[in-house]
Amino acid sequence: TQLLEQSPQFLSIQEGENLTVYCNSSSVFSSLQWYRQEPGEGPVLLVTVVTGGEVKKLKRLTFQFGDARKDSSLHITAAQPGDTGLYLCAGALVDSGNTPLVFGKGTRLSVIA
Amino acid sequence: NAGVTQTPKFQVLKTGQSMTLQCAQDMNHEYMSWYRQDPGMGLRLIHYSVGAGITDQGEVPNGYNVSRSTTEDFPLRLLSAAPSQTSVYFCASSPAGTLNEQFFGPGTRLTVL
């Protein structure tokens, strides 16, 4: 059973378009992180959200944590080819203690110039 | 700081061979983890450690051993390689606490024939 479901699995868009990717669960998380992974490299943290309803912006990227802390979304405005990569969400379950983060399977984004 | 380093970057083994994937970090992080990444499966946790001398199993531990004799090093041992262990392996470290960013190494691409 996948604790974090990411959708869509693949997304191919033209430069300049907007897009939203989703990370959903039936479990409650104390925090949720978004990572981006480029080919041949390890994932790199983009943002951490902690409070239900929280919205964080990173240039053209907007991250939102659901009110119930069970889901999150990543919205990219005016996508650029440099946004191409695998976007992973990862969460810390409530009362998980020292257990490492749970990762989703990722959304593979391709932005075509 | 070099961050998280992994060696080797590529490795080809024959079925039944054993080997050790090396991971080291110079950030004095308490937490270290090993993941494998397979197409369509996302990142799956193999083993993790919350400090020197302490290790625990993740989601897919069978066929792998770990030890944590120092804060800096967290090697992953394949006891008897199988084709099902063909994958990309990532080591990660983080300061104590699940709210903190995980820093990933560049990965080791392993092929078992």
Interface residues (C-beta under 8 A of the other chain):
Chain A: Q9 S30 S31 Q33 Y35 G40 E41 G42 P43 V44 L45 T48 V50 L88 A90 A92 S96 N98 T99 P100 L101 F103 G104 K105 G106
Chain B: V4 Y31 S33 Y35 G40 M41 G42 L43 R44 L45 Y48 V50 G58 F90 A92 T98 L99 E101 Q102 F104 G105 P106 G107
